[in-house]
């Protein structure tokens, strides 16, 4: 599972987008940022208009209209989606923009002036009366004219060479620029093609009803849903492909986020603008009605967009983060929950319903006054348990200096790694869980370090190797760190790493521990063993021969 975190400082928005395909995530992130930029642009335009507005009466009227629109927007949250096709347009996800860099233009060659002409008057000797009398004098004038012409010809030849050289350089530069432009354009097109292929792949996985693709598709549907700026628009989904039940944990705005302005009046006598707010009872009613609408709208959007009939039932759990007035601490409580099957929801005409009555008819659960934020138990909860985790057993106590851990059973080795790291992390209150047997020395354990600065989720891989570990294993670890959403990765082996492995790990949140490091960790926690790679190679080879002979 990959994720991309995006934010917009002006709007104060932050969002983490998750998915199994990084190329699709890039497209989603780009689309979301574009939406935020448009929202920010509109906000700046409104602020600019407010600054430059000449008449306070007009300002009061405009702000009153905006307040009325904000209230109507809340009242029409459900109606807004009924005129929208919520199915994902896969083509719209594709980046079909042209290569932005302009193509280099051929250079304008430098012009070469005409060569000197011997018949030009300036190269003709001026022969006077005395020149005709004294032949030597005439000859000198003729020779001087010829020398001048020759010098000018030599200069022209030099100029010709210089211009030809510069023209050649300009052409070579143009050809280099053109070649680089073509390379960059092809690279742009290749990346575009790869992203398109990734989207097509995800589309096929969705059409094939892959559970992960179904979940990601539903996340995309909800991400595309347009809500007012104050909506968190954060949600978590869980999909069961066997029961075709989708659970939606949806974050809702707190009552303090709801617009309360009713109108703005310009009081001429005081030359000031006076804001008039909605009564508390009106706000409470508006708030409750909003949540009923959001629940119905979310279920509608998911069912309408489900073109492969992957959803048989949807559970909507509405969560609100607020401050507990008794303790002053932030709490996140589920305040309404409803489950609707496709059959019963399809029979409802949403354009005509009363949201609260419809919610109740679906046997929705929630306080009669949602604005009181009374917590309720969700109809169904999203399972937070990682099903990969399995029970483990202790190995370290059975070790002594005669045990060659480079030749021990692979499952024993993975449990040993889990155990030694559990002791290491337990000092800071952390825990380590071992994953299901992979029989390839892959992802062995996940560590959870509670340290608020250095901690987080840590992916651990173990390699019971007798040969040097190459860069491929380190690349795999880095991919696992990204896929797991981990803060760090640790690779531990009984052997050592090649220089390319260490080089790849530079600057990345990866730690490479070799056999010596492993022995040091064992000794640190009171255990001794040995690593003899040569003996291990022979022992493992003998075991493999024996296994084949028994077959």
N, C-alpha and C positions, 0 to 999 in steps of 0.2 A: 504494500500500500504506500503510495507516494503522497506528498502533500506540498502545497505551495501557500505561503502566507503572503497576503497582500493587504495594503492599508492605504488610506487617504487621509492625510493630516488635516486638510481643511474641513472635511466632513466629520472627522473623528471616527472613521470606520475602520475596522479590522476584520479580516476574515481568513479562515484557513479552509482551503479547498482540498478535498481528499479524492483519491481515485487510484486505480491500478495501472493507468496508462498516462505517462508523463506528458506525451504530446497532446492528449486530449485536455489534460489539466492546464497546459499552457494556453490553449484556445479559450478555455473557460475563464482563466485569470485575465486574459486580454479583454474578453467580452465584458467581464465585471468591472474592470478598470475604466473601460470606455463609458459604461453606464454611470459610474461615479463621476467621471470627468464632466459628463453632460449635466449631471445634477449640480456639480460645483459651479459650472459655467452659469447655469440658471440662477443659482444662489448669488453669485457675484453680480450678475445683471440686475437682480432685484435690489441688492444693496446699493449699487450705483444709481439706480433710478431713485431710491429713497434719498440719497445724498443730494442729488441734483433737483429734486422736486421743488418747484416754486411755491406751490400753494399747499398750506397745511390742511386746508379743507379737502383737497384732492388726495393728499396723503392719508387722511383719516378715512376717506371713502374707500381708497384702495386697500388699506389694511383691514377694514371691515369686510370687504369682499373676500380677501384672502382668508380671514378667520371663518367666514361662512363656507368657503370652499374646503377648508381643512375639516370642518365639521361634516360637510356633505361627503367628503372622501371617506371618513370613518363609517358613515351610515351606508355607503355604497361599496364597501370592501367586497362583499359577496357578489353584488351585481356586476362589478367591474370585470370579473373573470368569466362571466357567462357569455360575453361577446368575443372571447379570445379562444383561439385553438391552442390548447396546451400541449399537443403532441410535439415532440422535438423534430425540428427541421434539420436533419443531419447535414444537408448542403450548406445551411447557414452557418454551421460551425467551422466550415472550411475557410481558410484564408485564401481568397482569390485575388488579392491585390497584385498589381503589377510591380515589377522590380523598380524600386524608387530611384535608383541612381541613374542619371542621364547617360546616354551613350556618348563616348568621346567623339568629337568632330574632327575630321581630317584637318591638318594644319594648312594655312595659306602659305605657299612657298615664297621665300624672299625673291624678289625680282632682280634679275641680273641686268645692269645697264648695257647698252650697246657698246661693242668694242670700238676703239679708236679707228678712224678711217684716215688713211694716208692722204686722201684727197681733200681732207678738211683744211680750210684756209690757215688754221693755226699751225699746221705742220708744213706750210709752204714757205720757203725762204723769201725774204723781201730783198730783191736784187735792185740795187740803185745804179746810177751812172758810173760811180767809181768802181762798183763791184764788177761792172762789165769791162772796165779798163784794166783793173788788177785781178787777174784770174785766181790768184791765191786767196784773195779776199772773198771772191765769189764762192770758191770751193769751201771755205770755212763756214760761210752762211748755210750752204747746202748741207754740210756735215752736221752743223748744230741742229738744223731742222730734223735731220734723220735721227740724231741722238734723242731729241725731245720726243719724237714719235715712238722710238724704241722704249724709252723709259715709261711712257704712258701705256704702251702695250704690256710691259712687264707688270706695271701696277694693276692693270685690268686683269691680267692672268692671276695675280695674287688675290685680287678681289673675287674673281670667279671661283678660285679654290675655296676661299673663306665662305662664300655664299653657298657653294655646293656642300661644304662640310656642315654648315648650320642647317641646311635643308635636310641633309641626311640625318642629322641629330634629331631634328623635329619629327621626321618620318619614323625614326626608330622609337622616339618617345611615344609617338602616337600609337605605333604598333604594340608597344609594351603596355600602354594604358588600355588599348583596346583588348589585348589579351587578358589583362587583369580584370577588366570589366566583364568580359565573357566568363571568366572563372567565377567571379563573384555572383554574376547572374545565374550561372548554372548551379552554384552552391545554394543560392536562394531558392531556385526552382526545385532542387533536390530536397531541401528541407521542407519546402511546401508540399512536395509529393509525399515525403515520409509522414508528415502530419496528416495529410489527406488519407494515406493508407492506414494510419493508426485509427483515424475516425471511422473509416470503412470497416476496419477490423472490429472496433467496439460495436459498431452498428450490427455487424454479423453476429457477434456474441450476444447482443441483446435480442436479435431476431431468433437466435438459437436458444434463448431463455437461460443463458448462463446466470446463476444467482448473483454473482458479483456485478455482472453487467446490468441486471435488472435493478439492483440497488443503486448503482451509479447513475442509471438513467433517471430514476425517481429523484435523486439528489439534483440532477440537472434540471428537471422539471420545476422543482421548488426554487432553485436558484434563479430561474427565469421569471418567476412570479414577481410582478411589480407591486411594491408596497411603499407607503410614505417613508420619509427619511428616518423617522424615529424608531422604525422597526429593527430589531436586532438581526432578523432573518438568519438565525442560526438554528440548525436542526441536526438531529442524529437519527439514522434509520437502521432498522434491522429487518431482514427479509428471510422467511422460511420457505424454501422452494417446495417442500413436501406439502405444507398446509396452504401455501400461497397467501400467507398472512404477512402484511407489511406493518411494522410498528414505527410510528413517527413521534419522536420526542422533539417538540417545537418550542423554541424560546419566544416568549411573548413580551411586549413592552410593559413596563411598570406603569402604574396609574399616574406617576409624576411625569411620564413622558408624553402623555396625551395632551394635545393642544387645548387650552382652556379659554383662550381669548374669544369673546363673543363679538365685540365691536370696538371701534375707536372713534371717539367724538372730539371735535375741535371746539374748545370753549373760547369764544372770542374775547370775552371779558378778561380772561386770564392769559390769553394768547398761548394756550398750551393744549397738548393732546392728552386726552384722558382715556385710559383703557378700561373697558367694562368686561368682566369675566363671567363665565358660565357658573351657575349655581352648583354647589357641591353635589346636590342630588342629580342634577342633569349630567354632570361628569361621570358619576357612578353608573348611571343608566347607560350612557354612551359607551363606557368602558366594558360593561358586561356584554352589551350587544355586539361590540367589536369582537370579543373572544368567541362568541357563538358563531359569528360569521366566518372568522378565520378557520375554525374547526371544519365547518362545512365546506368552505372554499378549498382548503387543502385536500380534503377527501375527493372533492369534485375534480380538481386539477389532476390528481393522480389517476383516478379512474378514466377520465377523458383522454389522457395521454397514453393509456395502456393499450397499445395497438397489437400486442401479442397475447392478450388475455392471461397475463402473469399474476394478476391480483384478484383474489377471491374475497379478501376481507382486509380492511384497513383499520388500525387502531391509532387514534390521535390523542397524544398526551400533551397538554399545554402547560408549560413551565414558566414561572415568573421569578426573576431574581430581584429581591428587595431587601430592605434593612429591617431586621426584627426590632421593633421599637422597645421591646423589653430588654434585649441584650445589646443592641446597637451593632450587632454583627450582620453581615450579609448572609442571606439564606436563599436557597433555590428550591421552590416548592411546586409540585404538580397541583394545579387548582381545578383542572377539568380534564375528563377523559371520556372518549366515546369510541365505540367500535361499530362499523357499518359494513355489512356484506355488500357485494356488488349487486345482488338481486334486489335487496331492499332499498339501496341508495338510488338505483336506476329508476325506481318507481316514483321518486320525489321530483316535483317541479320546483326547482330552487328559486326561480324568478318570482314565485308567488308565496313562498313560505315566510312565516315568522321565525327568524333564526333560533330563538330560545325554545319555541314550541317544537320546532323540528329536532333540535338537539335532545329535548326531553323524550320525544317519540322514538328516538333511536336508543333510548335507555342510557343516555349520557349521564356521567357522574360528575357532580360538582356542587359547590355551595349555592344556595339560592341567591347569594350576593357574592359574585365572583370578585368584586373589588375588595372584599375583606381579605382576600388571599388565603383563605382557609385551605390548608393542605388536604389532599385526598389521596387515596391509594389508586394508582393507575390500573386500568382494567388488565393490561398486559405490560410488563416491563421489558426493556431491552436487556438481553443477557450480556453482562460485562466480562464473563469468564472466558478466558482463552482455552478452548477445548484441546489445544495441543499439549497443555501441561499434564504431566503424568507423575505418579508417585516415584520416589527415588529411594536409594538405599546407601548405607555407609560403606566406604571402601578403605579410607585412609588408615583406619586402626589396624587393618590386616597387613599393612606394609612394613617392610624392614629393609635393611641394606642389601638383602639378597634378591629382592624383587626388582626385575627389570621392567619398568613401566612402559618401555617402548614395545614390549611384546605381549602386554596384557590384553585380555579380551576387550574389544572396542566398546562394548556397552559398559563394562567395568570402568574403562578409561573415562567415558563421558560422565559417569556418576562421580568419579574421582574429581574431575574438573569442577562439576557442580558443587561438590562438597567443599573443596578448598576455597572456592570463591564465596560460598555461603559463609564460611568462617571469616573471610576477608571483609565482606560487606556487613556482616552482623555487627561489627564493631561500631558502625554508624547507624544501626537500626534498619539496614536494608535486608532484602531477601532475594533468594535465587531460586528459580523454578526450572526444572529440567523439562525438555520437550519430548514428544513421542520419538521412539527409536527410528532413526533414518537409515541406519546401516551404511552410511557413507561419511560419517564424521562431520556432518553438516552443522546446522544450527542446533547446538546442544542445550543451551540454557538462555534464559532471559533474567537479567538482574534488575532489581528496582531499588535505586539508591535515593533515599528521601532528602539528601542534602540539597538545600534550596539553591545553592550556587553551582556546585560541581556535579550534583546528582542527576537523576532522570532514569530513563529506560536504557539499559545497556545490553546489546546483543553479544553473546559469547559463542564462539565456534572453537571446536577442538579438532586437532589433526594428529592422530596417533601415527606419525610418519617415521619411516626409517631413512628417508631420502630428503634432500633439500626441498623446502616448500617454495614453489614458484609464485610469480605475480598473479596467476589466475585465481589462486585461493584468496589473495588479498582483495582482488577485484570483486570476488563473490561476497566477501565480508562487507565491503563498502556498499554493494547493492542491497545487502540484507539490512544494513543500518538505515538506508533511505527507505526501503520497503516497509520496515517495521516502525518507522517514525522514531527511531532511537536517537539518543544524544551522542552515543559513542559505541564503538565496536572493539571487541578484544578477540584476538586470534592467538591460541596457545598451542604449541606443538612439542613433541618429544625431540624433534630434530632442530634445524635452523632454517633461516630464510636466505634466499638469494639476494644479490644487490638490487635487482629490479623490483623485488618485493618491498624492500626498505624504501627505495626511491618513490614507488607509487604511494606509499603510506605517508610521505612527507606532506605536511600541511593539512592532513585530513584527520577527522576525529577517530583515529584508529590506533590501537596499541598492539604491537607484535611481541609476544613472549615466546622465547625459545626454550629448549630443554633445560638449560642452566637456570633460567628464570623460574621454571616450573619446580625444579628441585629446591630452589631457594624459598619459594612459597610454601612447599611442603615442610621444609625445615623450620620456617618461621612459625608454623602452627603445630610443631612438635612431632613431625613425621619424617621418616627417612626412607629413601629408596635409591635406586640407581638407574642410569640410562646407558645402555650398551647397544648402540645401533647395529654394529656388526653381528653381535650375538642375536639380536632381535630379528635381523633379516634372515638368519639361518633358521631360527626357531619358527618363525612364521612360514617360511618356505616348507619346512618339515611338516607343519600342521596342514598346510594346503595339500601336500602329497598324500598324507594319511587320509585326509578327507576324500580325495579323489579315488583312492584305492578302496575305501569303504563303500563308495557309490557303485 
